Amino acid sequence: MNREDKWHLSRSVSISHLLTTGALIFGALMYVTDIRQDIAVMQSEQKHIQQQIISIQQDNKEMFASIDDKLDQMISIIHTYQVNKGSI
């Protein structure tokens, strides 16, 4: 076999390859950092939304309690009217 027929891998590394690899690593780090920041923002928003839900549930409980009181009054008035109508 001649020397020309053999495969030869060069051990040298070109500057463009180093720059490209460095740029890819930098881009990956920026991407991961951006994802972490997005996660932190979403966790903060999630806590705020949970607090809003709790507040809305409390408001609904108060509103339904008021409606229940009014319905009880209406039922009492209707019952009183029917009792008075029956005694006449």
Backbone as a chain_set.jsonl record, in Angstrom:
{"seq": "MNREDKWHLSRSVSISHLLTTGALIFGALMYVTDIRQDIAVMQSEQKHIQQQIISIQQDNKEMFASIDDKLDQMISIIHTYQVNKGSI", "coords": {"N": [[0.83, -1.187, 0.0], [0.449, 2.126, -0.777], [1.466, 5.225, 0.637], [-0.329, 7.216, 0.034], [-2.77, 5.998, -0.241], [-3.796, 5.512, 2.263], [-5.964, 6.466, 4.929], [-5.97, 9.614, 6.47], [-6.117, 11.405, 9.349], [-6.311, 14.65, 10.317], [-4.808, 16.293, 12.994], [-4.931, 18.873, 13.595], [-6.639, 21.855, 14.536], [-8.889, 24.096, 13.256], [-9.15, 27.678, 13.347], [-11.638, 28.728, 12.696], [-13.298, 26.604, 13.289], [-12.995, 26.485, 16.081], [-14.053, 29.006, 16.779], [-16.69, 28.721, 15.87], [-17.593, 26.591, 17.471], [-17.312, 27.796, 19.983], [-19.198, 29.875, 19.685], [-21.541, 28.364, 19.457], [-21.64, 27.154, 21.994], [-21.867, 29.437, 23.595], [-24.345, 30.403, 22.674], [-26.001, 28.287, 23.485], [-25.757, 28.487, 26.27], [-26.908, 31.016, 26.68], [-29.501, 30.468, 25.84], [-30.359, 28.538, 27.741], [-30.17, 30.095, 30.057], [-32.113, 32.012, 29.489], [-34.393, 30.41, 29.482], [-34.476, 29.649, 32.173], [-34.988, 32.135, 33.351], [-37.504, 32.672, 32.294], [-38.96, 30.623, 33.506], [-38.79, 31.391, 36.19], [-40.255, 33.784, 36.109], [-42.763, 32.798, 35.345], [-43.389, 31.188, 37.551], [-43.688, 33.144, 39.501], [-45.881, 34.537, 38.447], [-47.747, 32.491, 38.587], [-48.093, 32.172, 41.351], [-49.26, 34.637, 41.922], [-51.631, 34.427, 40.457], [-52.832, 32.294, 41.798], [-53.346, 33.513, 44.251], [-55.208, 35.396, 43.404], [-57.292, 33.705, 42.642], [-58.014, 32.575, 45.094], [-58.937, 34.887, 46.371], [-61.127, 35.533, 44.727], [-62.72, 33.28, 45.164], [-63.354, 33.655, 47.858], [-64.82, 36.043, 47.681], [-66.97, 35.077, 46.186], [-68.09, 33.247, 48.001], [-69.024, 35.009, 49.972], [-70.888, 36.44, 48.451], [-72.693, 34.413, 47.728], [-73.613, 33.708, 50.251], [-75.004, 36.012, 50.922], [-76.99, 35.913, 48.954], [-78.26, 33.558, 49.737], [-79.32, 34.396, 52.223], [-81.162, 36.328, 51.339], [-82.872, 34.718, 49.825], [-83.874, 33.106, 51.861], [-85.324, 35.045, 53.264], [-87.246, 35.674, 51.318], [-88.568, 33.222, 51.085], [-89.629, 33.053, 53.634], [-91.363, 35.263, 53.606], [-93.148, 34.457, 51.583], [-94.174, 32.152, 52.76], [-95.397, 33.27, 55.04], [-97.346, 34.816, 53.757], [-98.889, 32.823, 52.55], [-99.849, 31.504, 54.805], [-101.333, 33.528, 56.026], [-103.215, 33.975, 53.995], [-104.556, 31.581, 53.978], [-105.845, 31.646, 56.426], [-107.767, 33.463, 56.145]], "CA": [[0.0, 0.0, 0.0], [1.153, 3.409, -0.81], [1.111, 6.196, 1.683], [-1.435, 8.021, -0.487], [-4.012, 5.24, -0.146], [-4.251, 5.446, 3.653], [-6.706, 7.604, 5.478], [-5.153, 10.4, 7.388], [-6.905, 12.386, 10.087], [-5.475, 15.756, 10.756], [-5.01, 16.633, 14.387], [-4.973, 20.323, 13.736], [-7.971, 22.412, 14.696], [-8.881, 25.41, 12.625], [-9.685, 28.779, 14.153], [-13.067, 28.855, 12.404], [-13.969, 25.558, 14.059], [-13.009, 26.931, 17.481], [-15.005, 30.117, 16.901], [-18.042, 28.182, 15.699], [-17.911, 25.839, 18.683], [-17.502, 28.782, 21.052], [-20.474, 30.558, 19.456], [-22.611, 27.422, 19.786], [-21.687, 27.019, 23.45], [-22.408, 30.704, 24.106], [-25.774, 30.415, 22.344], [-26.687, 27.318, 24.344], [-25.814, 29.06, 27.618], [-27.903, 32.095, 26.664], [-30.812, 29.828, 25.724], [-30.686, 27.937, 29.034], [-30.391, 31.199, 30.989], [-33.409, 32.609, 29.153], [-35.426, 29.479, 29.938], [-34.545, 29.761, 33.629], [-35.649, 33.396, 33.677], [-38.919, 32.495, 31.974], [-39.543, 29.77, 34.546], [-38.933, 32.203, 37.406], [-41.368, 34.713, 35.888], [-44.007, 32.031, 35.345], [-43.676, 30.783, 38.925], [-44.193, 34.335, 40.183], [-47.235, 34.775, 37.943], [-48.603, 31.426, 39.091], [-48.427, 32.504, 42.741], [-50.194, 35.766, 41.881], [-52.921, 33.922, 39.976], [-53.416, 31.504, 42.883], [-53.886, 34.462, 45.228], [-56.423, 35.966, 42.82], [-58.33, 32.674, 42.697], [-58.463, 32.503, 46.492], [-59.722, 36.099, 46.624], [-62.4, 35.407, 44.006], [-63.517, 32.281, 45.865], [-63.871, 34.283, 49.079], [-65.882, 36.966, 47.259], [-68.125, 34.267, 45.786], [-68.712, 32.724, 49.216], [-69.775, 36.107, 50.598], [-72.025, 36.757, 47.598], [-73.662, 33.335, 47.853], [-74.208, 33.807, 51.586], [-75.984, 37.096, 50.819], [-78.111, 35.397, 48.16], [-78.984, 32.612, 50.602], [-80.095, 35.181, 53.187], [-82.289, 36.94, 50.625], [-83.812, 33.642, 49.495], [-84.549, 32.741, 53.11], [-86.317, 36.092, 53.53], [-88.34, 35.52, 50.353], [-89.335, 32.03, 51.468], [-90.373, 33.417, 54.835], [-92.464, 36.153, 53.191], [-94.116, 33.631, 50.856], [-94.819, 31.284, 53.753], [-96.287, 34.123, 55.837], [-98.455, 35.191, 52.88], [-99.753, 31.647, 52.375], [-100.508, 31.24, 56.099], [-102.351, 34.571, 56.191], [-104.236, 33.772, 52.979], [-105.331, 30.413, 54.394], [-106.651, 31.928, 57.604], [-108.845, 34.401, 55.805]], "C": [[0.864, 1.235, 0.0], [0.664, 4.294, 0.319], [-0.097, 7.028, 1.258], [-2.781, 7.311, -0.327], [-4.579, 5.204, 1.273], [-5.038, 6.684, 4.023], [-5.796, 8.333, 6.433], [-6.068, 11.438, 8.056], [-5.966, 13.457, 10.592], [-5.817, 16.091, 12.196], [-5.087, 18.142, 14.591], [-6.427, 20.791, 13.812], [-7.936, 23.827, 14.13], [-9.519, 26.451, 13.55], [-11.185, 28.927, 13.917], [-13.866, 27.791, 13.174], [-14.059, 25.945, 15.527], [-14.017, 28.058, 17.695], [-16.446, 29.629, 16.792], [-18.474, 27.411, 16.94], [-18.156, 26.773, 19.855], [-18.832, 29.508, 20.918], [-21.65, 29.651, 19.798], [-22.748, 27.244, 21.3], [-22.279, 28.272, 24.08], [-23.914, 30.783, 23.861], [-26.56, 29.469, 23.23], [-26.813, 27.852, 25.767], [-26.853, 30.181, 27.693], [-29.32, 31.52, 26.619], [-31.252, 29.254, 27.069], [-30.965, 29.022, 30.072], [-31.749, 31.843, 30.749], [-34.548, 31.716, 29.622], [-35.577, 29.577, 31.453], [-35.258, 31.045, 34.047], [-37.145, 33.297, 33.403], [-39.619, 31.654, 33.033], [-39.763, 30.561, 35.826], [-40.107, 33.175, 37.275], [-42.7, 33.967, 35.956], [-44.374, 31.555, 36.746], [-44.234, 31.955, 39.717], [-45.631, 34.631, 39.752], [-48.204, 33.729, 38.466], [-49.017, 31.711, 40.534], [-49.447, 33.64, 42.783], [-51.58, 35.292, 41.447], [-53.602, 33.081, 41.052], [-54.014, 32.409, 43.951], [-55.171, 35.094, 44.705], [-57.571, 34.964, 42.897], [-58.884, 32.56, 44.112], [-59.335, 33.711, 46.825], [-61.097, 36.011, 45.952], [-63.298, 34.382, 44.696], [-64.121, 32.856, 47.138], [-65.009, 35.248, 48.745], [-67.145, 36.193, 46.876], [-68.847, 33.696, 47.003], [-69.562, 33.791, 49.89], [-71.024, 36.434, 49.784], [-73.1, 35.672, 47.727], [-74.325, 33.336, 49.225], [-75.281, 34.893, 51.584], [-77.219, 36.63, 50.043], [-78.93, 34.414, 48.987], [-79.852, 33.344, 51.619], [-81.327, 35.785, 52.527], [-83.327, 35.882, 50.242], [-84.574, 33.183, 50.736], [-85.63, 33.768, 53.463], [-87.514, 35.948, 52.598], [-89.214, 34.318, 50.707], [-90.182, 32.329, 52.701], [-91.565, 34.298, 54.479], [-93.55, 35.344, 52.482], [-94.884, 32.73, 51.83], [-95.808, 32.089, 54.598], [-97.516, 34.513, 55.027], [-99.424, 34.022, 52.732], [-100.503, 31.328, 53.673], [-101.625, 32.26, 56.283], [-103.489, 34.392, 55.193], [-105.133, 32.602, 53.375], [-106.215, 30.694, 55.582], [-107.784, 32.894, 57.302], [-110.06, 33.709, 55.268]], "O": [[1.871, 1.335, 0.701], [-0.423, 4.105, 0.865], [-0.827, 7.503, 2.129], [-3.822, 7.966, -0.284], [-5.755, 4.886, 1.448], [-4.812, 7.78, 3.51], [-4.962, 7.735, 7.113], [-6.707, 12.244, 7.38], [-4.948, 13.171, 11.222], [-6.989, 16.163, 12.564], [-5.297, 18.598, 15.714], [-7.321, 20.187, 13.219], [-7.076, 24.638, 14.476], [-10.326, 26.121, 14.419], [-11.927, 29.224, 14.853], [-14.971, 28.056, 13.647], [-15.102, 25.751, 16.152], [-14.751, 28.059, 18.684], [-17.317, 30.075, 17.539], [-19.603, 27.567, 17.407], [-19.091, 26.575, 20.631], [-19.521, 29.736, 21.912], [-22.644, 30.108, 20.363], [-23.863, 27.19, 21.82], [-23.099, 28.183, 24.994], [-24.669, 31.185, 24.746], [-27.657, 29.8, 23.68], [-27.856, 27.69, 26.401], [-27.595, 30.275, 28.672], [-30.225, 32.026, 27.283], [-32.391, 29.46, 27.489], [-31.888, 28.891, 30.876], [-32.455, 32.181, 31.699], [-35.563, 32.214, 30.11], [-36.699, 29.588, 31.96], [-36.045, 31.039, 34.993], [-37.958, 33.783, 34.189], [-40.753, 31.949, 33.411], [-40.799, 30.423, 36.475], [-40.867, 33.364, 38.225], [-43.656, 34.454, 36.56], [-45.554, 31.522, 37.094], [-45.154, 31.782, 40.517], [-46.488, 34.937, 40.581], [-49.358, 34.043, 38.759], [-50.176, 31.51, 40.895], [-50.383, 33.611, 43.581], [-52.587, 35.715, 42.013], [-54.821, 33.147, 41.205], [-55.074, 32.106, 44.499], [-56.115, 35.305, 45.466], [-58.705, 35.344, 43.189], [-60.096, 32.46, 44.299], [-60.362, 33.569, 47.489], [-62.109, 36.377, 46.55], [-64.506, 34.592, 44.802], [-65.274, 32.574, 47.462], [-66.032, 35.275, 49.43], [-68.256, 36.608, 47.205], [-70.077, 33.663, 47.037], [-70.681, 33.52, 50.326], [-72.091, 36.677, 50.347], [-74.287, 35.985, 47.824], [-75.502, 32.991, 49.335], [-76.345, 34.717, 52.177], [-78.351, 36.918, 50.431], [-80.159, 34.436, 48.94], [-80.996, 32.954, 51.852], [-82.417, 35.755, 53.099], [-84.529, 36.132, 50.329], [-85.772, 32.905, 50.672], [-86.719, 33.402, 53.906], [-88.66, 36.083, 53.027], [-90.441, 34.387, 50.637], [-91.331, 31.895, 52.787], [-92.661, 34.096, 55.001], [-94.737, 35.528, 52.751], [-96.101, 32.576, 51.721], [-96.928, 31.64, 54.842], [-98.623, 34.536, 55.565], [-100.639, 34.209, 52.785], [-101.666, 30.926, 53.635], [-102.741, 31.898, 56.655], [-104.642, 34.645, 55.542], [-106.34, 32.635, 53.131], [-107.247, 30.043, 55.742], [-108.663, 33.107, 58.138], [-111.049, 34.365, 54.939]]}, "num_chains": 1, "name": "protein.A"}
